[in-house]
Amino acid sequence: FKSVVNKNESGIITNPIVNFLAKGFVKRMSKAQPANAMQLLKSGVRYLDVRVTLVDGEYYTAHGLVSNTLEYYLKDVVEFLGTHPGEVVIFDIQHFQMPDGSDSNTEFANLMNYMAGVKSSQGKSIFDYVCYGLEDGQIPLSELRYSTVTQKKTSGGAVVLAKYSGDVRVYCRDGQTIGGAPDSTRVIRSLWHETNSYNELVKGIENEVEFVKSNNINDVFVVNQAQLTGFVGGFRLVKSLFMWSITDMAANSNAKLVKNKDEFMHNIEYLKIFMVDNATSTKGNFVNLVNEYILEANRNLPGYVLEGTYKSDSLLSSYVSYTFFGNQVRIDTYAVGVLATTSKGTYNIDTGKITFEMVDYADGVTSTRVYTESFEQSGDTIKIGAITLKNNESKKSANRPNPYYLNGVYASESSLSSYVLYKFSENNVVIETYAVGVLATTSKATYKIVDDEISFIYEDEGDGTTSKREVTEKFDEEDNVIMIGALRLTKKT
């Protein structure tokens, strides 16, 4: 933190007399985060409120006083995205302060070029992690989906916001939307409460929840600015003098904000982004509780998906196993260690409920049944109705070389003599599908297994042409059984 006055900002914090008489106080009331960007991201932060200033030809972050270079923080963000596929960071340039007389469009274009030049150790910039669904543009924010931004969890994803409409890699924000509900051009609502009183802050949050709820604002980013302000007008500035620093103020208020879980969960239902100073504070177990609550809130959203295999406790080797992949599920029931029944279908989790639509086969008849159970998740344990299931950790990628290859023939379980065979040899595989015991289709592909994913490259032939397609699925292995997505295959001797 450079503690240099930001020449592009106005107000009491930049007053030279105030800085001369109370420089230590000014610094303590300007530094909002004691952690760097990487520490914030590793603590669970996924939304970054970024304030940029241009001083003597260099881009810095600033909050009253000038902090470090933008490159210093941006490198951490890009490095994190490159090593955490499936994670999303919202990079919101809420303010860009430039010298008086500057042309904002020109300066924003220069800033974007600067950001594109900040590279990680993998040689990528933040814009290499931007994917908005169109090759040369962006879809409306209300239509943007997690699977699009992360390219189906194969990459880290970034969503960049700024008050700039000249770059398709950036969603144009228009600052505070205090006057009413957002129109179609707005992408964010972020209301600053401007108070150093905790009670006033809570009241402001309550009012904002009611405003968002009554106006049905659900297709833009909605930020809960749950931070106190050090520099306020009038006699309350005296109160700030006794609060020592913004980070101390935040440590106390953050602990209070997570003390009442029901209140927090109610607020985040409408204000989806929870923004605070000192986001890594441990006072009142804040950083652990806030992550726990936000995870639970996400699990209650429609479309939340599980991954992996969950098993109930064994009773004389009788148990049930749920294997989830995307929105698909396979339920295996074992009696005395022997597979007794198998059901396949889809599921949907919504607000503490899980609904299954299962397909059952019996006596040559296919039937569909739909049922709903209560749903809870805690760590690697889930509870479906009265059944408690624990994630089954089988052989992990750490025990395998990368890439990893299989040898031999693996078969799915037969249902009325319909099954599939995977014949692996080095990096090649032949996939044969049988219907009522008769070979129906044959596909050839190359493949490789890296960590917990298997990638196939198929060569399809048709109408005299050959085309290639690549498919990636989750992969797991235990003894002589492999899982490819939701498909279970057993090795044949």
Legacy VTK file of the C-alpha trace (Angstrom):
# vtk DataFile Version 3.0
C-alpha trace
ASCII
DATASET POLYDATA
POINTS 493 float
0.000 0.000 0.000
1.836 3.081 -1.290
-0.118 5.614 0.838
0.255 8.254 -1.893
-2.593 10.753 -2.329
-4.654 9.995 -5.434
-4.452 13.200 -7.499
-7.497 12.198 -9.547
-9.837 11.987 -6.529
-11.519 14.823 -4.676
-12.838 15.136 -1.134
-11.545 15.369 2.422
-9.321 12.325 2.095
-7.169 14.080 -0.544
-6.974 17.405 1.314
-3.227 18.107 1.816
-3.769 19.688 5.247
-5.763 16.670 6.474
-3.081 14.354 5.115
-0.333 16.335 6.817
-2.059 16.418 10.211
-3.580 12.944 10.195
-1.749 10.870 7.608
-1.821 7.698 9.732
-5.575 8.010 10.250
-6.144 8.655 6.534
-4.126 5.561 5.634
-6.009 3.361 8.135
-9.338 4.595 6.733
-8.271 3.938 3.132
-6.936 0.386 3.258
-10.017 -1.833 2.905
-8.354 -5.247 2.494
-5.300 -6.427 4.465
-4.870 -9.404 2.092
-3.632 -9.492 -1.491
-5.781 -10.737 -4.380
-4.556 -14.331 -4.236
-5.250 -14.572 -0.501
-8.728 -13.146 -1.068
-9.499 -15.643 -3.823
-8.204 -18.576 -1.769
-10.450 -17.432 1.090
-13.525 -17.735 -1.123
-13.853 -14.238 -2.615
-15.252 -14.331 -6.175
-16.343 -10.709 -6.664
-13.718 -7.951 -6.772
-14.749 -4.279 -6.551
-11.842 -2.630 -8.382
-11.006 1.089 -8.260
-8.427 2.125 -10.869
-6.562 5.414 -11.231
-4.082 6.616 -13.849
-1.117 8.400 -12.277
1.928 9.508 -14.275
1.167 7.018 -17.044
0.795 3.989 -14.728
-2.384 2.185 -13.650
-2.844 1.743 -9.920
-5.644 0.554 -7.670
-6.839 3.242 -5.301
-9.222 3.868 -2.434
-8.637 7.461 -1.472
-4.908 6.793 -1.418
-3.011 5.033 -4.184
-2.292 1.362 -3.513
-0.156 -0.925 -5.684
-0.125 -1.251 -9.462
-3.140 -2.840 -11.126
-0.757 -5.389 -12.641
0.269 -6.573 -9.153
-3.299 -7.583 -8.293
-4.462 -8.603 -11.772
-1.647 -11.149 -12.127
-2.938 -12.955 -9.039
-6.445 -13.084 -10.502
-5.253 -14.504 -13.826
-2.951 -16.979 -12.096
-5.857 -18.199 -9.949
-8.169 -18.648 -12.948
-5.487 -20.670 -14.733
-5.145 -23.128 -11.857
-8.796 -23.390 -10.775
-11.013 -24.637 -13.629
-14.683 -24.226 -12.841
-14.184 -21.104 -10.691
-15.634 -17.733 -11.738
-14.327 -14.271 -10.780
-16.384 -11.121 -11.360
-13.904 -8.299 -12.003
-15.929 -5.113 -11.535
-14.085 -1.896 -12.407
-16.477 0.231 -10.404
-14.413 3.410 -10.764
-11.746 4.511 -13.240
-10.283 7.862 -12.279
-8.306 9.598 -15.004
-6.680 13.051 -15.254
-8.991 15.996 -15.936
-9.652 16.579 -19.621
-9.075 12.945 -20.623
-11.327 11.312 -23.196
-12.992 8.456 -21.336
-13.447 6.181 -24.357
-9.801 6.513 -25.331
-8.619 5.971 -21.759
-10.874 2.923 -21.269
-9.608 1.417 -24.535
-6.044 1.963 -23.323
-6.916 0.356 -19.977
-8.342 -2.730 -21.715
-5.170 -3.043 -23.819
-3.108 -2.759 -20.632
-5.140 -5.502 -18.961
-4.755 -7.737 -22.018
-0.992 -7.367 -21.649
-0.899 -8.570 -18.013
-0.030 -12.255 -18.338
0.118 -15.161 -15.909
2.902 -17.734 -15.766
0.824 -19.674 -18.324
1.024 -16.744 -20.738
-2.670 -15.847 -20.445
-4.515 -12.620 -19.655
-7.837 -12.158 -17.907
-9.534 -11.914 -21.304
-8.404 -15.455 -22.142
-10.878 -16.549 -19.452
-13.776 -14.478 -20.799
-16.453 -16.573 -22.516
-19.879 -14.977 -22.981
-21.424 -17.478 -25.385
-20.680 -15.779 -28.701
-17.384 -15.863 -30.587
-17.460 -12.146 -31.417
-19.804 -10.714 -28.814
-21.781 -11.189 -25.633
-25.217 -12.475 -24.830
-27.456 -10.484 -22.438
-26.295 -10.889 -18.855
-29.673 -12.376 -17.904
-28.939 -15.267 -20.299
-25.348 -15.847 -19.179
-24.842 -19.215 -17.505
-22.114 -20.735 -15.339
-21.525 -23.573 -17.812
-20.912 -21.000 -20.565
-18.503 -18.843 -18.558
-16.451 -21.880 -17.419
-16.809 -23.747 -20.740
-18.510 -26.609 -18.899
-16.081 -26.451 -15.958
-13.035 -26.997 -18.167
-11.648 -23.509 -17.528
-11.629 -20.692 -15.045
-14.076 -17.955 -16.014
-14.015 -14.172 -15.757
-16.841 -11.659 -16.100
-15.464 -8.130 -16.549
-17.572 -5.033 -15.833
-16.678 -1.395 -16.522
-18.351 1.900 -17.495
-17.331 1.279 -21.085
-19.300 0.016 -24.058
-16.517 -0.225 -26.626
-15.317 -3.768 -25.906
-17.363 -6.976 -26.271
-15.210 -8.583 -23.563
-16.654 -6.124 -21.039
-20.225 -5.785 -19.798
-21.032 -2.090 -19.569
-22.051 -1.023 -16.072
-23.672 2.329 -15.307
-22.732 2.774 -11.679
-25.230 3.025 -8.851
-28.809 2.259 -9.813
-30.396 4.066 -6.895
-33.309 5.683 -8.685
-35.242 2.585 -9.703
-35.191 -0.914 -11.065
-32.513 -1.602 -13.702
-33.503 -1.338 -17.334
-32.298 -3.738 -20.020
-28.944 -1.978 -20.452
-27.939 -2.243 -16.822
-25.946 -5.188 -15.525
-25.441 -4.403 -11.847
-27.131 -2.819 -8.856
-24.719 -1.843 -6.081
-26.004 0.537 -3.400
-23.535 2.280 -1.061
-25.043 2.976 2.372
-22.462 5.621 3.385
-22.578 5.162 7.159
-20.263 4.217 10.019
-23.197 3.041 12.156
-23.789 -0.708 12.200
-27.490 -0.293 13.016
-27.963 2.085 10.078
-26.098 -0.343 7.828
-28.412 -3.211 8.796
-31.459 -1.001 8.221
-30.105 0.020 4.830
-29.590 -3.616 3.852
-33.144 -4.465 4.959
-34.525 -1.604 2.822
-32.460 -2.720 -0.153
-33.751 -6.294 0.169
-37.322 -5.010 0.113
-36.604 -2.776 -2.894
-35.032 -5.596 -4.897
-37.813 -7.981 -3.884
-40.676 -5.602 -4.711
-39.134 -4.658 -8.086
-38.370 -8.297 -8.924
-34.750 -7.527 -9.800
-33.312 -10.937 -10.625
-31.586 -10.685 -14.010
-28.594 -8.483 -13.080
-25.799 -8.667 -10.530
-27.131 -7.342 -7.201
-24.466 -6.393 -4.665
-25.009 -6.171 -0.920
-22.509 -3.463 0.047
-22.280 -4.592 3.674
-19.332 -2.422 4.646
-19.097 0.560 6.991
-17.594 3.842 5.800
-14.743 5.555 7.612
-15.045 9.030 6.116
-18.523 10.435 6.720
-19.639 13.991 7.234
-20.470 15.898 10.396
-19.973 14.727 13.954
-19.820 11.073 12.882
-16.297 11.631 11.627
-15.361 11.853 15.317
-16.812 8.381 15.803
-14.511 7.061 13.063
-11.512 8.426 14.964
-12.225 5.949 17.759
-12.679 2.994 15.379
-8.944 2.979 14.526
-9.174 1.565 10.966
-11.546 0.341 8.270
-10.279 -3.215 8.715
-10.998 -3.097 12.460
-14.467 -1.663 11.802
-15.057 -4.444 9.258
-13.814 -7.232 11.533
-16.438 -6.252 14.123
-19.319 -5.674 11.695
-18.535 -8.802 9.629
-18.720 -10.970 12.741
-22.148 -9.491 13.537
-23.420 -9.941 9.965
-22.887 -13.731 10.078
-24.049 -14.229 13.652
-27.703 -14.540 12.613
-27.741 -17.216 9.911
-31.445 -16.892 9.094
-31.079 -13.157 8.494
-27.996 -13.688 6.302
-29.727 -16.390 4.220
-32.769 -14.151 3.754
-30.615 -11.250 2.537
-28.546 -13.296 0.103
-31.699 -14.684 -1.483
-32.175 -11.215 -3.023
-28.730 -9.577 -2.773
-26.664 -12.298 -4.407
-23.189 -10.745 -4.027
-22.011 -10.134 -0.464
-19.377 -7.382 -0.394
-17.348 -6.458 2.690
-14.066 -4.892 3.721
-11.521 -7.159 5.442
-12.994 -10.198 3.686
-10.416 -12.549 5.221
-11.284 -11.625 8.826
-11.430 -14.567 11.241
-13.163 -12.699 14.078
-16.362 -14.494 15.064
-15.341 -17.286 12.656
-16.428 -14.932 9.852
-14.505 -16.307 6.872
-15.586 -19.896 7.572
-19.219 -19.068 8.291
-19.676 -16.778 5.283
-18.354 -19.470 2.934
-20.563 -22.091 4.587
-23.661 -19.900 4.202
-22.941 -18.975 0.585
-22.346 -22.625 -0.325
-25.667 -23.542 1.250
-27.409 -20.718 -0.624
-25.987 -22.017 -3.909
-27.069 -25.553 -3.112
-30.620 -24.282 -2.664
-30.696 -22.731 -6.143
-32.628 -24.530 -8.889
-30.305 -26.626 -11.040
-27.604 -27.230 -8.430
-25.784 -30.430 -9.406
-23.799 -33.055 -7.531
-20.820 -35.068 -8.724
-19.431 -38.403 -7.611
-20.703 -41.487 -5.846
-22.441 -41.391 -2.467
-23.076 -44.555 -0.442
-25.234 -45.299 2.580
-23.771 -47.100 5.575
-23.509 -50.846 5.037
-25.793 -53.140 7.015
-24.690 -56.779 6.497
-23.244 -55.580 3.140
-26.627 -54.196 2.063
-26.545 -50.571 0.989
-27.574 -48.064 -1.667
-25.265 -46.085 -3.948
-26.106 -42.835 -5.769
-23.816 -41.811 -8.636
-24.338 -38.230 -9.854
-23.052 -36.689 -13.067
-24.471 -33.368 -14.208
-28.247 -33.692 -13.889
-28.103 -37.472 -14.278
-28.226 -40.036 -11.475
-27.822 -43.776 -11.206
-29.136 -45.550 -8.089
-27.726 -49.001 -7.299
-29.118 -51.148 -4.494
-26.914 -53.899 -3.084
-28.133 -56.868 -1.034
-25.466 -58.875 0.815
-22.828 -57.296 -1.405
-24.555 -58.253 -4.670
-26.084 -55.680 -7.035
-29.847 -56.181 -6.778
-31.465 -53.287 -8.669
-30.362 -50.368 -10.840
-32.330 -47.249 -11.757
-31.237 -44.408 -14.007
-32.762 -40.984 -14.456
-32.448 -37.268 -13.835
-32.786 -35.114 -10.737
-33.306 -31.491 -9.750
-32.407 -29.774 -6.465
-34.424 -26.724 -5.438
-34.672 -25.103 -1.991
-33.972 -28.096 0.227
-35.812 -30.594 -1.991
-34.528 -33.119 -4.529
-36.849 -34.435 -7.229
-36.026 -37.625 -9.129
-37.420 -38.735 -12.487
-36.297 -42.357 -12.733
-36.627 -44.914 -15.514
-37.141 -48.519 -14.386
-36.947 -51.715 -16.435
-38.804 -54.850 -15.395
-40.243 -57.812 -17.320
-39.682 -56.073 -20.643
-41.616 -52.976 -19.551
-40.184 -49.489 -19.147
-41.800 -47.235 -16.561
-41.084 -43.724 -15.302
-41.627 -42.573 -11.750
-41.222 -39.095 -10.254
-40.788 -38.465 -6.545
-39.491 -35.727 -4.240
-37.481 -36.002 -1.005
-35.957 -33.513 1.402
-32.300 -32.708 0.665
-29.403 -31.554 2.852
-25.663 -31.382 2.226
-22.788 -30.906 4.635
-19.260 -31.356 3.323
-18.995 -34.779 1.671
-22.250 -36.037 3.222
-25.756 -35.680 1.808
-29.115 -36.612 3.263
-31.946 -37.647 0.939
-35.108 -38.124 2.939
-34.156 -40.425 5.818
-31.061 -41.830 4.056
-27.607 -40.453 4.875
-24.978 -40.976 2.176
-21.264 -40.224 2.163
-19.108 -39.439 -0.845
-17.175 -42.528 -1.854
-13.573 -41.539 -2.445
-12.024 -44.198 -4.684
-8.611 -44.192 -6.351
-7.558 -40.633 -6.938
-5.645 -39.131 -9.817
-2.659 -38.727 -7.480
-2.206 -42.504 -7.698
-2.104 -42.473 -11.508
0.345 -41.069 -14.049
-0.805 -38.260 -16.343
-1.881 -39.107 -18.961
-3.189 -42.543 -17.947
-4.306 -45.408 -20.219
-6.349 -48.570 -19.777
-6.050 -52.050 -21.252
-8.740 -54.658 -21.614
-12.476 -54.887 -22.202
-14.997 -53.147 -19.952
-18.742 -53.795 -20.181
-21.813 -52.059 -18.837
-24.376 -54.114 -16.998
-26.870 -55.867 -19.248
-30.476 -54.767 -19.393
-32.451 -57.228 -21.556
-29.125 -58.066 -23.267
-28.551 -54.420 -24.236
-25.144 -53.174 -23.171
-21.978 -51.400 -24.292
-18.372 -52.663 -24.534
-15.311 -50.438 -24.293
-12.208 -52.174 -25.717
-9.111 -50.256 -24.585
-5.625 -50.750 -26.050
-2.914 -48.174 -25.312
-4.455 -44.821 -26.348
-7.102 -46.369 -28.619
-10.616 -47.514 -27.810
-13.328 -49.331 -29.755
-16.858 -48.845 -28.428
-19.462 -51.441 -29.354
-23.151 -51.024 -28.543
-25.348 -54.109 -28.383
-29.155 -54.137 -28.599
-30.882 -57.374 -27.547
-27.561 -59.152 -27.870
-26.896 -57.963 -31.446
-24.070 -55.554 -32.361
-25.773 -52.282 -33.282
-23.014 -49.640 -33.598
-19.219 -49.446 -33.501
-17.157 -46.308 -32.817
-13.405 -45.824 -32.783
-11.543 -43.130 -30.909
-8.302 -42.156 -29.282
-8.427 -41.165 -25.626
-6.420 -40.049 -22.621
-7.142 -39.792 -18.913
-5.819 -36.738 -17.061
-6.607 -36.354 -13.365
-10.329 -37.148 -13.033
-11.372 -36.641 -16.667
-11.294 -38.844 -19.765
-11.220 -37.221 -23.223
-12.230 -39.060 -26.391
-11.477 -37.922 -29.941
-13.855 -39.708 -32.304
-13.525 -39.964 -36.063
-17.018 -40.217 -37.495
-17.578 -41.329 -41.057
-20.674 -40.608 -43.091
-21.657 -39.659 -46.636
-18.073 -40.094 -47.779
-16.645 -37.605 -45.260
-14.747 -37.986 -41.992
-15.226 -35.567 -39.098
-13.604 -35.355 -35.696
-15.372 -34.646 -32.429
-14.010 -34.438 -28.895
-15.960 -35.514 -25.816
-14.785 -35.113 -22.205
-16.386 -36.953 -19.283
-15.650 -37.394 -15.593
-13.553 -40.496 -14.873
-13.152 -42.642 -11.775
-11.705 -46.089 -11.115
-11.968 -48.581 -8.287
-10.626 -52.128 -8.497
-11.985 -53.500 -11.803
-14.738 -50.910 -12.165
-14.513 -47.610 -14.032
-16.971 -44.725 -14.205
-17.219 -42.675 -17.413
-19.679 -39.915 -16.665
-22.745 -41.708 -15.294
-21.829 -44.969 -17.064
-20.464 -47.800 -14.909
-18.298 -50.441 -16.610
-16.792 -53.629 -15.188
-13.600 -55.189 -16.532
-14.096 -58.561 -18.182
-11.553 -61.367 -17.806
LINES 1 494
493 0 1 2 3 4 5 6 7 8 9 10 11 12 13 14 15 16 17 18 19 20 21 22 23 24 25 26 27 28 29 30 31 32 33 34 35 36 37 38 39 40 41 42 43 44 45 46 47 48 49 50 51 52 53 54 55 56 57 58 59 60 61 62 63 64 65 66 67 68 69 70 71 72 73 74 75 76 77 78 79 80 81 82 83 84 85 86 87 88 89 90 91 92 93 94 95 96 97 98 99 100 101 102 103 104 105 106 107 108 109 110 111 112 113 114 115 116 117 118 119 120 121 122 123 124 125 126 127 128 129 130 131 132 133 134 135 136 137 138 139 140 141 142 143 144 145 146 147 148 149 150 151 152 153 154 155 156 157 158 159 160 161 162 163 164 165 166 167 168 169 170 171 172 173 174 175 176 177 178 179 180 181 182 183 184 185 186 187 188 189 190 191 192 193 194 195 196 197 198 199 200 201 202 203 204 205 206 207 208 209 210 211 212 213 214 215 216 217 218 219 220 221 222 223 224 225 226 227 228 229 230 231 232 233 234 235 236 237 238 239 240 241 242 243 244 245 246 247 248 249 250 251 252 253 254 255 256 257 258 259 260 261 262 263 264 265 266 267 268 269 270 271 272 273 274 275 276 277 278 279 280 281 282 283 284 285 286 287 288 289 290 291 292 293 294 295 296 297 298 299 300 301 302 303 304 305 306 307 308 309 310 311 312 313 314 315 316 317 318 319 320 321 322 323 324 325 326 327 328 329 330 331 332 333 334 335 336 337 338 339 340 341 342 343 344 345 346 347 348 349 350 351 352 353 354 355 356 357 358 359 360 361 362 363 364 365 366 367 368 369 370 371 372 373 374 375 376 377 378 379 380 381 382 383 384 385 386 387 388 389 390 391 392 393 394 395 396 397 398 399 400 401 402 403 404 405 406 407 408 409 410 411 412 413 414 415 416 417 418 419 420 421 422 423 424 425 426 427 428 429 430 431 432 433 434 435 436 437 438 439 440 441 442 443 444 445 446 447 448 449 450 451 452 453 454 455 456 457 458 459 460 461 462 463 464 465 466 467 468 469 470 471 472 473 474 475 476 477 478 479 480 481 482 483 484 485 486 487 488 489 490 491 492
